[in-house]
């Protein structure tokens, strides 16, 4: 059971929930005897699946509680309440470095203070044999009193020390900041791992972006292992050569090529920073690809729990082909189309491109087998990998298969293999492997939500929805209400999976009704609409409008229904209302914009 606002947990009264992630939930609590606020970091019940966890939790909590340093968030206490272990930490009023970077540039003196504080905290912990394993801006806290803290030593240490499926490197490390050896799942981690992650954070501070970012966590991890580091001076011409050399050494692929310890890195950086022309740290630079900060949700307070959050997914109304338009609709669209003159050169180019595509299509036609529906539109090739797959993908596929063979009971191993199959152009195998992951994951709620996010990132909507639904069903065993973030994830994936022809086979509406009647009606109406049953969709939609007339999800499917039944004027009225409402989630606004673009 989740702790409730106002509940007494030992000597602490819960005041508010600050954040929730895959491994922990963080609460602000009040200690009456000492008259002070604290932060309670409550580890997820799934950790208790491992019989030895409580004993290990107590042992490791004693170790991290001994970290007494002015730049480390102190742990005051550790205990358990109704079988749930928790840490009691200092409550820091302020903001994270991640939030600070989002507001704009940081001046040179502030960069120095941050580097000195984080470096001092890491050096102190390393001398006592403790690694952090998850250095990133969201774990650096900037207090209102000017003090700088490094947070979450306890969680990283405790989570990493066991063999539970929850302690996979996929959770402890964040893709954008993970070291190559940590990304490869090596167990012999040392100070070099923290030095690399610290180097990534320095790179972001100075350059204005992380060195590697991509559409998927898999691609980011791949780049950390194999891709050359983008030269900082090519991204920010103001970076002095002395500073660039420090970043290149800190981010060397081989641990032996990095600085021998954190003190050496900090010393080299500060000397280079003073010798070179001081520059202000840049605000986050726009990326060419969609960022995927898997385990960094937007914090509600500085003690937010580490978790994966989904990347902003593009609208999915086109994820399944709509029913053929009527002749009248086609005629109207053609009549409204503008006739433009096209220069002959562009016509020639277009013809050439078309011929190239036709030749490629004919060459591949005999070698592939299309997979119908199920949210996966990539062709499956009968022999070997997709022609688009590189030798590196083949190598990663072999590694992922080996990890499953060595750890058949680890759902994250199966999930990683499923994502590699998607990268390799084998969606049918990806679906089979995800099924195995969901079966092995069973009642592991954090894993189920992670699986949902991984599939959502890849826009495999039905697979994402299946994982989300299973996660919601497990959650209902301990609490009826989902957090707002998880409810948004569940609703958005279900809405986008609705047009899939295989929806009823894998997610029958009756199953959805047990979770949420409103979204079940919305999904059913949209599924009927795309299945060519407008009368059934109208009947379901009318029922939903009678019961939930003000829900934006219901209004969204109403607008889509109006568009597809040639009532664009009424559709615009509904869409305008949605856009002007302050309580509409971002994913619905994305769908609104997409629907507007489809209206002739």
C-alpha positions as CSV (number, residue, x, y, z in Angstrom):
1,X,0.0,0.0,0.0
2,X,1.2,3.5,-0.7
3,X,1.6,5.8,2.2
4,X,-1.3,8.2,2.6
5,X,-1.3,11.9,3.2
6,X,-1.7,12.5,7.0
7,X,-0.7,9.0,7.9
8,X,1.9,8.4,10.7
9,X,4.9,6.4,9.5
10,X,6.9,5.7,12.6
11,X,7.7,9.1,14.1
12,X,6.9,10.9,10.8
13,X,3.6,12.3,9.6
14,X,3.2,12.3,5.8
15,X,2.6,15.8,4.5
16,X,2.7,15.4,0.7
17,X,4.0,13.2,-2.1
18,X,7.0,14.8,-3.8
19,X,7.6,12.3,-6.6
20,X,7.3,8.8,-7.8
21,X,9.5,6.6,-9.9
22,X,10.2,3.0,-10.8
23,X,12.1,2.2,-7.7
24,X,10.8,4.6,-5.0
25,X,8.3,7.1,-4.0
26,X,9.4,10.3,-2.1
27,X,7.2,12.0,0.5
28,X,7.7,15.2,2.5
29,X,7.1,14.3,6.2
30,X,7.1,16.1,9.5
31,X,9.0,15.0,12.6
32,X,7.1,16.6,15.6
33,X,9.7,15.9,18.2
34,X,12.5,17.6,16.3
35,X,10.1,20.1,14.7
36,X,11.5,19.7,11.2
37,X,10.6,18.4,7.8
38,X,12.3,15.4,6.2
39,X,12.1,13.5,3.0
40,X,11.0,9.8,3.1
41,X,12.2,7.7,0.2
42,X,10.1,4.6,0.2
43,X,11.3,1.7,-1.9
44,X,8.8,-0.2,-4.0
45,X,7.2,-3.3,-2.6
46,X,8.5,-5.4,-5.6
47,X,12.0,-5.2,-3.9
48,X,10.6,-7.5,-1.2
49,X,10.2,-10.3,-3.7
50,X,13.8,-11.1,-2.9
51,X,13.9,-13.0,0.4
52,X,17.3,-11.5,1.5
53,X,16.4,-7.9,0.6
54,X,15.5,-6.5,4.0
55,X,18.7,-7.8,5.6
56,X,20.7,-6.3,2.7
57,X,18.7,-3.1,2.9
58,X,19.7,-2.6,6.6
59,X,23.3,-3.5,5.9
60,X,23.7,-1.2,3.0
61,X,21.7,1.6,4.6
62,X,24.2,1.6,7.5
63,X,27.0,2.1,5.0
64,X,25.5,5.0,3.1
65,X,24.2,6.6,6.3
66,X,27.8,7.1,7.3
67,X,28.4,9.4,4.4
68,X,28.7,12.7,6.4
69,X,29.8,15.4,3.9
70,X,28.4,18.9,3.4
71,X,27.8,18.2,-0.3
72,X,25.9,14.9,0.2
73,X,22.2,14.7,1.2
74,X,22.4,13.1,4.6
75,X,20.4,10.0,5.6
76,X,19.0,10.4,9.1
77,X,17.3,7.1,9.5
78,X,16.1,3.9,7.9
79,X,13.3,1.6,8.9
80,X,10.3,-0.2,7.6
81,X,6.5,0.4,8.0
82,X,4.1,-2.4,7.3
83,X,6.8,-4.3,5.5
84,X,7.9,-1.3,3.4
85,X,11.5,-0.2,3.8
86,X,12.2,3.5,3.7
87,X,15.1,6.0,4.1
88,X,14.7,9.3,6.0
89,X,16.7,12.1,4.4
90,X,17.3,15.8,4.8
91,X,14.6,17.8,3.1
92,X,16.2,20.3,0.7
93,X,14.3,23.4,-0.4
94,X,15.5,24.5,-3.8
95,X,15.7,23.0,-7.3
96,X,17.7,20.5,-9.3
97,X,20.5,21.4,-11.6
98,X,18.3,20.0,-14.4
99,X,15.6,22.6,-13.7
100,X,18.2,25.3,-13.4
101,X,19.7,24.5,-16.8
102,X,16.3,24.6,-18.3
103,X,15.9,28.2,-17.3
104,X,19.0,29.5,-19.1
105,X,22.7,29.7,-19.0
106,X,24.9,29.4,-15.9
107,X,27.7,31.8,-15.4
108,X,31.4,30.8,-15.0
109,X,31.5,31.2,-11.2
110,X,28.5,29.0,-10.7
111,X,30.0,26.3,-12.9
112,X,33.1,26.3,-10.6
113,X,30.9,25.9,-7.5
114,X,29.0,23.0,-9.0
115,X,32.1,21.2,-10.1
116,X,33.8,21.7,-6.8
117,X,30.8,20.5,-4.8
118,X,30.0,17.4,-6.9
119,X,33.7,16.5,-7.1
120,X,34.2,16.8,-3.4
121,X,31.1,14.6,-2.7
122,X,32.2,11.9,-5.1
123,X,35.8,12.0,-3.9
124,X,34.7,11.6,-0.3
125,X,32.4,8.6,-1.2
126,X,35.0,6.9,-3.4
127,X,37.6,7.0,-0.6
128,X,35.0,5.0,1.5
129,X,34.5,2.5,-1.3
130,X,31.0,3.7,-2.4
131,X,30.1,4.5,-6.0
132,X,27.1,6.6,-7.0
133,X,26.3,5.0,-10.4
134,X,23.8,7.6,-11.5
135,X,25.5,11.1,-11.7
136,X,23.2,13.5,-13.6
137,X,21.8,17.0,-13.2
138,X,18.6,15.8,-11.7
139,X,20.6,14.3,-8.8
140,X,22.4,17.6,-8.1
141,X,20.4,19.8,-5.7
142,X,20.8,23.6,-5.5
143,X,19.5,24.7,-2.1
144,X,17.9,28.0,-1.6
145,X,20.6,28.7,1.0
146,X,23.3,28.4,-1.7
147,X,24.5,24.9,-0.7
148,X,25.0,22.3,-3.4
149,X,24.2,18.6,-2.7
150,X,24.6,15.3,-4.5
151,X,21.6,13.1,-3.9
152,X,20.6,9.5,-4.1
153,X,23.8,7.8,-3.0
154,X,21.7,5.5,-0.9
155,X,19.3,4.4,-3.6
156,X,22.0,3.7,-6.1
157,X,24.1,1.7,-3.6
158,X,21.2,-0.3,-2.1
159,X,19.6,-1.1,-5.5
160,X,22.9,-2.2,-7.1
161,X,24.0,-4.5,-4.3
162,X,21.5,-7.3,-4.9
163,X,20.5,-9.7,-7.7
164,X,16.9,-8.7,-7.9
165,X,15.4,-8.0,-11.3
166,X,14.7,-4.5,-10.1
167,X,18.5,-3.8,-9.8
168,X,19.2,-4.1,-13.5
169,X,21.6,-1.5,-14.9
170,X,18.7,-0.4,-17.1
171,X,17.2,1.2,-14.0
172,X,20.2,2.3,-12.0
173,X,21.9,4.0,-14.9
174,X,20.3,6.8,-17.0
175,X,21.0,6.3,-20.8
176,X,22.3,9.8,-21.4
177,X,24.8,9.7,-18.6
178,X,25.7,6.0,-18.4
179,X,29.3,4.8,-18.8
180,X,30.2,2.3,-21.5
181,X,31.0,-0.4,-19.0
182,X,27.8,0.1,-17.1
183,X,25.8,0.0,-20.4
184,X,27.4,-3.3,-21.2
185,X,26.3,-4.7,-17.8
186,X,29.8,-5.2,-16.4
187,X,29.8,-5.9,-12.7
188,X,33.4,-4.8,-11.9
189,X,32.5,-1.1,-11.8
190,X,34.9,1.3,-10.2
191,X,35.5,5.1,-9.8
192,X,35.9,5.3,-13.6
193,X,32.2,4.8,-14.0
194,X,31.3,7.9,-11.9
195,X,34.1,9.9,-13.6
196,X,32.5,9.2,-17.0
197,X,29.0,10.2,-15.8
198,X,30.4,13.3,-14.2
199,X,32.2,14.0,-17.5
200,X,28.9,13.8,-19.3
201,X,27.4,16.3,-16.9
202,X,30.3,18.6,-17.4
203,X,29.9,18.3,-21.2
204,X,26.3,19.3,-20.8
205,X,27.1,22.2,-18.6
206,X,29.7,23.6,-21.1
207,X,28.5,22.5,-24.5
208,X,24.7,23.0,-23.8
209,X,23.7,19.4,-24.6
210,X,24.6,15.8,-23.7
211,X,27.0,14.1,-26.1
212,X,24.6,11.4,-27.1
213,X,20.9,11.5,-27.6
214,X,18.5,9.6,-29.8
215,X,15.0,8.4,-30.3
216,X,15.5,5.3,-28.1
217,X,17.4,4.4,-25.0
218,X,18.9,1.5,-27.0
219,X,20.4,3.9,-29.5
220,X,21.8,6.1,-26.8
221,X,23.5,3.2,-25.0
222,X,24.8,2.0,-28.3
223,X,26.5,5.4,-28.9
224,X,28.1,5.4,-25.5
225,X,29.7,2.1,-26.3
226,X,30.6,2.5,-29.9
227,X,30.2,6.0,-31.3
228,X,33.0,8.6,-31.2
229,X,32.5,11.5,-28.9
230,X,31.1,14.6,-30.7
231,X,33.9,17.2,-30.4
232,X,32.8,19.9,-27.9
233,X,34.4,22.7,-30.0
234,X,32.3,21.7,-33.0
235,X,29.1,22.3,-31.1
236,X,30.3,25.3,-29.1
237,X,33.0,27.3,-30.8
238,X,33.7,29.3,-27.6
239,X,35.1,26.3,-25.8
240,X,38.8,26.7,-25.1
241,X,41.1,23.8,-26.3
242,X,42.2,23.2,-22.6
243,X,38.6,22.6,-21.5
244,X,38.0,20.3,-24.5
245,X,41.0,18.2,-23.7
246,X,39.6,17.6,-20.1
247,X,36.2,16.5,-21.5
248,X,37.8,14.2,-24.0
249,X,39.9,12.5,-21.3
250,X,37.0,12.2,-18.9
251,X,34.8,10.6,-21.5
252,X,37.3,8.1,-22.9
253,X,35.6,4.8,-23.8
254,X,38.3,2.8,-21.9
255,X,38.4,3.3,-18.1
256,X,42.2,3.2,-18.1
257,X,42.3,6.2,-20.4
258,X,40.3,8.4,-18.0
259,X,41.5,10.4,-15.0
260,X,42.9,8.2,-12.2
261,X,40.3,9.7,-9.7
262,X,37.8,12.4,-9.3
263,X,40.2,14.8,-7.7
264,X,42.5,14.7,-10.8
265,X,39.5,15.4,-13.0
266,X,38.3,18.4,-10.9
267,X,41.9,19.8,-10.7
268,X,42.4,19.5,-14.4
269,X,39.0,21.1,-15.2
270,X,39.4,24.0,-12.9
271,X,42.9,24.8,-14.2
272,X,41.7,24.6,-17.8
273,X,38.6,26.7,-16.9
274,X,40.9,29.4,-15.5
275,X,43.5,29.2,-18.3
276,X,40.9,29.3,-21.1
277,X,38.6,32.2,-21.8
278,X,35.7,31.7,-19.2
279,X,32.4,31.0,-20.9
280,X,29.0,30.7,-19.4
281,X,27.5,27.2,-19.4
282,X,25.0,27.0,-22.2
283,X,21.3,26.3,-21.8
284,X,20.1,23.1,-23.3
285,X,20.6,23.2,-27.1
286,X,17.9,21.9,-29.4
287,X,18.4,18.4,-30.5
288,X,17.9,16.9,-34.0
289,X,16.2,13.9,-32.4
290,X,13.6,13.6,-29.7
291,X,15.2,13.4,-26.3
292,X,14.6,10.2,-24.3
293,X,15.4,10.9,-20.6
294,X,14.1,7.5,-19.6
295,X,14.7,7.8,-15.9
296,X,14.3,11.5,-15.3
297,X,10.7,12.7,-14.8
298,X,10.1,16.4,-14.4
299,X,10.7,16.9,-10.7
300,X,8.0,18.2,-8.5
301,X,10.6,18.8,-5.8
302,X,14.3,18.2,-5.4
303,X,13.9,14.8,-3.8
304,X,12.0,13.2,-6.7
305,X,12.5,9.5,-7.2
306,X,14.4,8.3,-10.2
307,X,12.1,6.9,-12.8
308,X,11.7,6.6,-16.5
309,X,9.4,8.9,-18.1
310,X,8.2,8.5,-21.7
311,X,9.5,10.6,-24.4
312,X,7.0,12.9,-26.1
313,X,5.4,10.6,-28.7
314,X,4.1,11.9,-32.0
315,X,0.3,11.8,-32.7
316,X,-0.9,8.4,-33.6
317,X,-4.1,9.0,-35.5
318,X,-2.3,7.7,-38.5
319,X,-1.0,4.6,-36.8
320,X,-3.7,2.5,-38.5
321,X,-5.0,3.2,-41.9
322,X,-8.4,4.9,-41.9
323,X,-11.4,3.4,-43.8
324,X,-11.5,4.4,-47.5
325,X,-12.8,7.9,-48.0
326,X,-16.1,8.3,-49.7
327,X,-16.3,9.5,-53.3
328,X,-17.9,12.7,-52.1
329,X,-15.0,13.3,-49.6
330,X,-12.4,12.7,-52.2
331,X,-14.1,15.0,-54.7
332,X,-14.4,17.8,-52.1
333,X,-10.7,17.4,-51.2
334,X,-9.7,17.5,-54.9
335,X,-11.9,20.6,-55.5
336,X,-10.3,22.4,-52.5
337,X,-6.7,21.5,-53.5
338,X,-4.6,24.2,-54.9
339,X,-3.0,23.8,-58.3
340,X,0.6,24.9,-58.3
341,X,3.1,25.1,-61.1
342,X,6.1,22.7,-60.5
343,X,9.4,23.5,-62.2
344,X,10.4,20.8,-64.7
345,X,13.6,20.1,-62.8
346,X,11.7,19.0,-59.7
347,X,9.5,16.8,-61.8
348,X,12.5,15.0,-63.1
349,X,13.9,14.6,-59.6
350,X,10.6,13.2,-58.4
351,X,10.4,10.7,-61.3
352,X,14.0,9.6,-60.6
353,X,13.3,9.1,-56.9
354,X,10.1,7.2,-57.7
355,X,11.9,4.8,-60.0
356,X,14.6,4.2,-57.4
357,X,12.0,3.4,-54.8
358,X,10.2,1.1,-57.3
359,X,13.4,-0.9,-58.0
360,X,14.1,-1.2,-54.3
361,X,10.5,-2.4,-53.6
362,X,10.6,-5.0,-56.3
363,X,14.0,-6.3,-55.1
364,X,12.7,-6.7,-51.6
365,X,9.3,-8.0,-52.4
366,X,10.3,-11.6,-52.7
367,X,12.3,-11.6,-49.5
368,X,9.8,-10.5,-46.9
369,X,6.7,-11.5,-45.2
370,X,4.3,-8.7,-44.0
371,X,3.0,-8.9,-40.5
372,X,-0.6,-7.9,-40.1
373,X,-1.7,-5.4,-37.5
374,X,-0.6,-5.6,-33.9
375,X,0.8,-2.1,-33.9
376,X,4.0,-3.3,-35.8
377,X,4.2,-2.3,-39.4
378,X,7.9,-3.1,-40.0
379,X,8.3,-6.1,-42.4
380,X,9.7,-9.4,-41.1
381,X,12.4,-10.9,-43.3
382,X,12.3,-14.6,-43.6
383,X,16.1,-15.0,-43.5
384,X,18.5,-13.0,-41.4
385,X,18.1,-9.4,-40.3
386,X,16.5,-6.5,-42.1
387,X,18.7,-5.1,-44.9
388,X,18.8,-1.9,-42.8
389,X,20.4,-3.7,-39.9
390,X,24.1,-3.1,-39.4
391,X,26.8,-5.4,-38.1
392,X,26.7,-3.5,-34.8
393,X,22.9,-4.3,-34.5
394,X,23.7,-8.0,-35.2
395,X,26.4,-7.9,-32.5
396,X,24.0,-6.3,-30.0
397,X,21.3,-8.9,-30.9
398,X,23.7,-11.7,-30.1
399,X,24.6,-10.0,-26.8
400,X,20.9,-9.6,-25.9
401,X,20.1,-13.2,-26.8
402,X,23.0,-14.3,-24.6
403,X,21.8,-12.2,-21.7
404,X,18.3,-13.9,-21.9
405,X,19.9,-17.3,-22.0
406,X,22.0,-16.5,-18.9
407,X,19.1,-14.7,-17.1
408,X,15.9,-16.4,-18.2
409,X,14.0,-15.1,-15.1
410,X,15.1,-11.5,-15.7
411,X,12.2,-9.6,-17.4
412,X,14.5,-6.7,-18.3
413,X,16.7,-9.1,-20.3
414,X,13.7,-10.2,-22.3
415,X,12.6,-6.5,-22.7
416,X,16.0,-5.5,-24.0
417,X,16.0,-8.3,-26.5
418,X,12.5,-7.2,-27.7
419,X,13.8,-3.7,-28.3
420,X,16.8,-5.0,-30.2
421,X,14.5,-7.1,-32.4
422,X,12.6,-4.0,-33.2
423,X,15.9,-2.2,-34.1
424,X,16.8,-5.2,-36.3
425,X,13.6,-5.1,-38.2
426,X,12.1,-8.2,-36.7
427,X,8.8,-7.1,-35.1
428,X,7.2,-10.5,-35.0
429,X,10.1,-11.8,-32.8
430,X,9.9,-8.6,-30.8
431,X,6.2,-9.3,-30.0
432,X,7.0,-12.9,-29.0
433,X,9.9,-11.7,-26.8
434,X,7.8,-9.0,-25.2
435,X,5.1,-11.6,-24.4
436,X,7.8,-13.6,-22.6
437,X,8.9,-10.5,-20.8
438,X,5.4,-9.7,-19.6
439,X,5.0,-13.3,-18.4
440,X,8.3,-13.3,-16.5
441,X,7.6,-9.8,-15.2
442,X,4.3,-11.0,-13.9
443,X,3.5,-8.9,-10.8
444,X,6.6,-6.7,-11.1
445,X,4.8,-3.3,-11.4
446,X,7.8,-1.1,-12.0
447,X,9.0,-3.4,-14.8
448,X,5.6,-3.4,-16.5
449,X,5.5,0.4,-16.6
450,X,9.1,0.5,-17.9
451,X,8.1,-2.0,-20.6
452,X,5.2,0.3,-21.5
453,X,7.4,3.3,-21.8
454,X,10.0,1.4,-24.0
455,X,7.2,0.3,-26.4
456,X,5.7,3.8,-26.3
457,X,9.0,5.3,-27.3
458,X,9.0,3.0,-30.3
459,X,5.4,3.8,-31.2
460,X,4.4,0.2,-31.0
461,X,1.1,1.2,-29.4
462,X,-0.6,-2.1,-28.9
463,X,2.4,-3.6,-27.1
464,X,2.7,-0.5,-25.0
465,X,-0.9,-0.6,-24.1
466,X,-0.7,-4.3,-23.1
467,X,2.2,-3.6,-20.7
468,X,0.4,-0.5,-19.3
469,X,-2.8,-2.4,-18.7
470,X,-1.0,-5.2,-17.0
471,X,0.9,-2.6,-14.8
472,X,-2.4,-1.0,-13.9
473,X,-4.0,-4.3,-13.0
474,X,-1.1,-5.1,-10.7
475,X,-1.3,-1.6,-9.2
476,X,-5.0,-2.2,-8.4
477,X,-4.0,-4.9,-6.0
478,X,-2.5,-2.4,-3.6
479,X,-4.2,0.9,-4.6
480,X,-7.2,1.9,-6.7
481,X,-5.9,5.2,-7.8
482,X,-3.0,5.6,-10.3
483,X,-0.7,8.5,-10.1
484,X,-1.5,11.3,-12.6
485,X,1.6,10.4,-14.7
486,X,0.8,6.7,-14.9
487,X,-2.8,7.4,-15.7
488,X,-1.8,9.7,-18.5
489,X,0.6,7.0,-19.8
490,X,-2.2,4.4,-19.7
491,X,-4.8,6.5,-21.3
492,X,-2.6,7.9,-24.1
493,X,-1.3,4.4,-25.1
494,X,-4.7,2.9,-25.1
495,X,-6.2,5.7,-27.2
496,X,-3.4,5.3,-29.7
497,X,-3.7,1.6,-29.8
498,X,-7.4,1.7,-30.4
499,X,-7.3,1.5,-34.2
500,X,-5.2,-1.7,-34.2
501,X,-7.2,-4.6,-35.7
502,X,-5.8,-6.9,-33.1
503,X,-7.0,-4.8,-30.1
504,X,-9.9,-7.0,-29.1
505,X,-7.8,-10.2,-29.4
506,X,-5.2,-8.9,-26.8
507,X,-7.1,-6.3,-24.9
508,X,-10.8,-7.1,-24.8
509,X,-13.0,-4.1,-23.8
510,X,-14.3,-6.1,-20.8
511,X,-10.8,-6.1,-19.4
512,X,-10.5,-2.4,-19.8
513,X,-13.9,-1.8,-18.2
514,X,-12.4,-3.2,-14.9
515,X,-9.7,-0.5,-15.0
516,X,-11.6,2.6,-16.1
517,X,-15.1,2.7,-17.7
518,X,-14.5,6.1,-19.4
519,X,-11.3,5.1,-21.3
520,X,-12.9,1.7,-22.2
521,X,-15.8,3.5,-23.9
522,X,-13.3,5.9,-25.7
523,X,-11.2,3.0,-26.9
524,X,-14.2,1.0,-28.1
525,X,-15.7,3.9,-30.0
526,X,-12.4,4.7,-31.7
527,X,-11.8,1.0,-32.5
528,X,-15.2,0.7,-34.0
529,X,-14.7,3.9,-36.1
530,X,-11.5,2.6,-37.6
531,X,-12.9,-0.9,-38.1
532,X,-15.5,0.6,-40.5
533,X,-18.5,0.5,-38.0
534,X,-19.5,4.2,-37.7
535,X,-23.0,3.2,-36.4
536,X,-21.5,1.2,-33.6
537,X,-19.0,4.0,-32.9
538,X,-21.8,6.5,-32.7
539,X,-23.8,4.4,-30.3
540,X,-20.7,4.0,-28.0
541,X,-19.8,7.6,-28.3
542,X,-23.3,8.8,-27.4
543,X,-23.2,6.7,-24.3
544,X,-19.8,8.2,-23.3
545,X,-21.0,11.7,-23.9
546,X,-24.0,11.2,-21.7
547,X,-21.9,9.9,-18.8
548,X,-18.7,12.0,-19.2
549,X,-19.5,15.0,-21.4
550,X,-16.6,17.1,-20.0
551,X,-13.8,14.6,-20.3
552,X,-11.3,15.7,-22.9
553,X,-10.7,12.1,-24.0
554,X,-14.4,11.7,-24.9
555,X,-14.4,15.1,-26.7
556,X,-11.3,14.1,-28.6
557,X,-12.8,10.9,-30.0
558,X,-16.0,12.9,-30.7
559,X,-14.0,15.4,-32.8
560,X,-12.3,12.5,-34.7
561,X,-15.7,10.9,-35.3
562,X,-17.1,14.2,-36.7
563,X,-14.2,14.6,-39.1
564,X,-14.5,11.1,-40.4
565,X,-18.3,11.5,-40.9
566,X,-17.8,14.8,-42.9
567,X,-18.9,17.2,-40.2
568,X,-15.7,19.3,-40.2
569,X,-17.5,22.4,-38.9
570,X,-18.7,20.7,-35.7
571,X,-15.3,19.1,-35.4
572,X,-13.6,22.5,-35.4
573,X,-15.9,23.6,-32.6
574,X,-14.9,20.6,-30.4
575,X,-11.2,21.0,-31.2
576,X,-11.3,24.8,-30.4
577,X,-12.9,24.0,-27.0
578,X,-10.2,21.4,-26.2
579,X,-7.4,23.8,-27.2
580,X,-8.8,26.5,-24.9
581,X,-9.1,24.3,-21.9
582,X,-6.3,24.7,-19.3
583,X,-6.7,21.1,-18.0
584,X,-6.2,19.2,-21.2
585,X,-3.1,16.9,-21.1
586,X,-0.3,17.5,-23.6
587,X,-0.9,14.2,-25.5
588,X,-4.5,15.2,-26.2
589,X,-3.3,18.6,-27.5
590,X,-0.9,16.8,-29.8
591,X,-3.8,14.7,-31.2
592,X,-5.9,17.9,-31.6
593,X,-3.2,19.4,-33.7
594,X,-2.9,16.3,-35.8
595,X,-6.6,16.0,-36.4
596,X,-6.7,19.7,-37.5
597,X,-4.0,18.9,-40.1
598,X,-6.1,16.1,-41.6
599,X,-9.1,18.3,-42.1
600,X,-9.3,19.5,-45.8
